[in-house]
Amino acid sequence: MPQFILEDFNLENAERRLCLEALERAGNIVGAAKLLGITRHAMKRRIIKLRLDWTRGAVPPRGSASGPTGVS
């Protein structure tokens, strides 16, 4: 199970980090909601509430800062 080290006790920042991590790992809202143990509707509300910049596939997989071919 992954662990997070929080810089402070700011609940909104912690929720933002968890939501973004779940979206990144799952790749979609339904999968992220399942990872977090919430409904798809609750996940969408959190995306809006936290003003997360998420559309389908918006967060690139880890380690792929350049394009799909690795060429910038």
C-alpha atoms as an extended CHARMM CRD file, in Angstrom:
* protein
*
        72  EXT
         1         1  MET       CA              0.0000000000        0.0000000000        0.0000000000  PROA      1               0.0000000000
         2         2  PRO       CA              1.4900000000        3.3950000000       -0.9760000000  PROA      2               0.0000000000
         3         3  GLN       CA              2.2820000000        5.8870000000        1.7600000000  PROA      3               0.0000000000
         4         4  PHE       CA              2.0940000000        9.6650000000        1.6310000000  PROA      4               0.0000000000
         5         5  ILE       CA              4.1800000000       12.0320000000        3.7050000000  PROA      5               0.0000000000
         6         6  LEU       CA              2.2780000000       15.2460000000        4.2700000000  PROA      6               0.0000000000
         7         7  GLU       CA              4.1010000000       18.5600000000        4.6460000000  PROA      7               0.0000000000
         8         8  ASP       CA              1.3830000000       19.9090000000        6.9270000000  PROA      8               0.0000000000
         9         9  PHE       CA             -2.0370000000       19.0460000000        8.3190000000  PROA      9               0.0000000000
        10        10  ASN       CA             -3.9740000000       20.7940000000        5.5650000000  PROA      10              0.0000000000
        11        11  LEU       CA             -6.8880000000       18.4770000000        4.7760000000  PROA      11              0.0000000000
        12        12  GLU       CA             -7.6390000000       20.0600000000        1.3960000000  PROA      12              0.0000000000
        13        13  ASN       CA             -4.0400000000       19.5790000000        0.2290000000  PROA      13              0.0000000000
        14        14  ALA       CA             -4.0970000000       15.9540000000        1.4190000000  PROA      14              0.0000000000
        15        15  GLU       CA             -7.3840000000       15.3300000000       -0.4020000000  PROA      15              0.0000000000
        16        16  ARG       CA             -5.9920000000       16.9760000000       -3.5570000000  PROA      16              0.0000000000
        17        17  ARG       CA             -2.8870000000       14.7560000000       -3.4870000000  PROA      17              0.0000000000
        18        18  LEU       CA             -4.9270000000       11.5880000000       -2.9500000000  PROA      18              0.0000000000
        19        19  CYS       CA             -7.3650000000       12.4320000000       -5.7340000000  PROA      19              0.0000000000
        20        20  LEU       CA             -4.6220000000       13.2730000000       -8.2140000000  PROA      20              0.0000000000
        21        21  GLU       CA             -2.6720000000       10.1290000000       -7.3380000000  PROA      21              0.0000000000
        22        22  ALA       CA             -5.7890000000        7.9750000000       -7.7510000000  PROA      22              0.0000000000
        23        23  LEU       CA             -6.5990000000        9.6060000000      -11.1030000000  PROA      23              0.0000000000
        24        24  GLU       CA             -3.0280000000        9.1140000000      -12.2850000000  PROA      24              0.0000000000
        25        25  ARG       CA             -2.9300000000        5.4590000000      -11.2620000000  PROA      25              0.0000000000
        26        26  ALA       CA             -6.3740000000        4.5590000000      -12.5610000000  PROA      26              0.0000000000
        27        27  GLY       CA             -6.3650000000        6.7620000000      -15.6470000000  PROA      27              0.0000000000
        28        28  ASN       CA            -10.0750000000        7.5030000000      -15.3450000000  PROA      28              0.0000000000
        29        29  ILE       CA            -12.6680000000        8.7890000000      -12.8780000000  PROA      29              0.0000000000
        30        30  VAL       CA            -14.4050000000        5.4490000000      -12.2920000000  PROA      30              0.0000000000
        31        31  GLY       CA            -11.1530000000        3.6550000000      -11.4920000000  PROA      31              0.0000000000
        32        32  ALA       CA             -9.9540000000        6.4930000000       -9.2610000000  PROA      32              0.0000000000
        33        33  ALA       CA            -13.2340000000        6.4420000000       -7.3530000000  PROA      33              0.0000000000
        34        34  LYS       CA            -12.8670000000        2.6980000000       -6.7930000000  PROA      34              0.0000000000
        35        35  LEU       CA             -9.3210000000        3.1810000000       -5.4940000000  PROA      35              0.0000000000
        36        36  LEU       CA            -10.5750000000        5.7960000000       -3.0310000000  PROA      36              0.0000000000
        37        37  GLY       CA            -13.6640000000        3.8160000000       -2.0260000000  PROA      37              0.0000000000
        38        38  ILE       CA            -16.1040000000        6.4910000000       -3.1820000000  PROA      38              0.0000000000
        39        39  THR       CA            -18.6850000000        6.7410000000       -5.9570000000  PROA      39              0.0000000000
        40        40  ARG       CA            -17.9660000000        8.1430000000       -9.4000000000  PROA      40              0.0000000000
        41        41  HSD       CA            -20.2970000000       11.0200000000       -8.5930000000  PROA      41              0.0000000000
        42        42  ALA       CA            -18.3820000000       11.8090000000       -5.3790000000  PROA      42              0.0000000000
        43        43  MET       CA            -15.1070000000       11.7430000000       -7.3430000000  PROA      43              0.0000000000
        44        44  LYS       CA            -16.4880000000       14.1960000000       -9.9040000000  PROA      44              0.0000000000
        45        45  ARG       CA            -17.6520000000       16.5010000000       -7.0760000000  PROA      45              0.0000000000
        46        46  ARG       CA            -14.1350000000       16.4490000000       -5.6030000000  PROA      46              0.0000000000
        47        47  ILE       CA            -12.5800000000       17.2460000000       -8.9870000000  PROA      47              0.0000000000
        48        48  ILE       CA            -14.8330000000       20.3080000000       -9.2090000000  PROA      48              0.0000000000
        49        49  LYS       CA            -14.4500000000       21.3050000000       -5.5340000000  PROA      49              0.0000000000
        50        50  LEU       CA            -10.6480000000       21.0260000000       -5.6010000000  PROA      50              0.0000000000
        51        51  ARG       CA            -10.4590000000       22.5950000000       -9.0920000000  PROA      51              0.0000000000
        52        52  LEU       CA             -8.4050000000       19.6900000000      -10.3960000000  PROA      52              0.0000000000
        53        53  ASP       CA             -7.4120000000       19.9710000000      -14.0280000000  PROA      53              0.0000000000
        54        54  TRP       CA             -8.6880000000       16.5640000000      -15.0930000000  PROA      54              0.0000000000
        55        55  THR       CA            -10.1770000000       15.4520000000      -18.3520000000  PROA      55              0.0000000000
        56        56  ARG       CA             -9.8570000000       11.9560000000      -19.7420000000  PROA      56              0.0000000000
        57        57  GLY       CA             -6.1730000000       11.2100000000      -20.0300000000  PROA      57              0.0000000000
        58        58  ALA       CA             -5.1480000000       14.6820000000      -18.8010000000  PROA      58              0.0000000000
        59        59  VAL       CA             -2.5410000000       13.4030000000      -16.3490000000  PROA      59              0.0000000000
        60        60  PRO       CA              0.3220000000       11.7200000000      -18.2220000000  PROA      60              0.0000000000
        61        61  PRO       CA              1.7030000000        8.4700000000      -16.8290000000  PROA      61              0.0000000000
        62        62  ARG       CA              4.6840000000        8.8130000000      -14.5110000000  PROA      62              0.0000000000
        63        63  GLY       CA              8.0220000000        9.2020000000      -16.2080000000  PROA      63              0.0000000000
        64        64  SER       CA              6.7480000000       10.3650000000      -19.5890000000  PROA      64              0.0000000000
        65        65  ALA       CA              7.4420000000       14.0940000000      -19.4980000000  PROA      65              0.0000000000
        66        66  SER       CA              8.2270000000       14.2350000000      -23.2160000000  PROA      66              0.0000000000
        67        67  GLY       CA              6.0690000000       12.6630000000      -25.8990000000  PROA      67              0.0000000000
        68        68  PRO       CA              5.1380000000        9.0160000000      -26.4230000000  PROA      68              0.0000000000
        69        69  THR       CA              8.3530000000        8.4150000000      -28.3720000000  PROA      69              0.0000000000
        70        70  GLY       CA             10.5790000000       10.0450000000      -25.7590000000  PROA      70              0.0000000000
        71        71  VAL       CA             11.6790000000       12.7130000000      -28.2450000000  PROA      71              0.0000000000
        72        72  SER       CA             11.0780000000       16.3800000000      -27.3580000000  PROA      72              0.0000000000
